[in-house]
Amino acid sequence: MKNSVFKVLAIAYMIGGLLQIVTMVWNEFFHQADLTKIDVTAGLEFLSAILILLGLVGTFIYTYQRRPSINSIVSFIGVFTGTLLFACLKWFEAFFEPILKSHVPDFVESLPAQADTTMMIGLMILFLSWIYYGISSVSAKVLPITGSILVAIFPLLFFVPSPIFLSPLAWGIGIIWMSLAMLRDNKQVDVRNTLDV
């Protein structure tokens, strides 16, 4: 893969992680009870998920080139699927749910049980896939261990007594940590290639 493409993927990953932190800050400090807040939050999370998906392609290539294994392939497929489901959910919340709320508010307020179940399944796939991906990254020892641990524990922070903002904060910082390591390593490869010439 060309270094310029790899840099774009790593930067997309970094911005996706940063948007998770921005979304957390928005929710914590600029919380509003109107529809605009929901639109902004879901829109930021949708954009974040798309950028994280792009970055995951870069992390897979980065990891697989240095330590190829079946575990890398399986964890990438799992985390890509989980994040894609998250992006679909946030797309619905950002662009479709506001239309439903303005035309059929009673329907949105009392969604059928199947819709709640489907959303919960999507979130559980997201959480489990990132836990597995983080553990897989720790065992591969290619990406930074601290970043890998942070992305592995972010789902668990939803279920333990802790401030709600810690989960997206851990996810965002872990992703940024990984992307910075990839960019730094890629820069060193560029320098080595230049010196070899």
Secondary structure, DSSP 8 states (H G I E B T S, - for coil): --HHHHHHHHHHHHHHHHHHHHHHHHHHHS--SSHHHHHHHHHHHHHHHHHHHHHHHHHHHHHHHHS--HHHHHHHHHHHHHHHHHHHHHHIIIIIHHHHHHH-HHHHHT--HHHHHHHHHHHHHHHHHHHHHHHHHHHHTSS-HHHHHHHHHTTGGGTSSS-TTHHHHHHHHHHHHHHHHHHHHHHHHHHHHHHH-
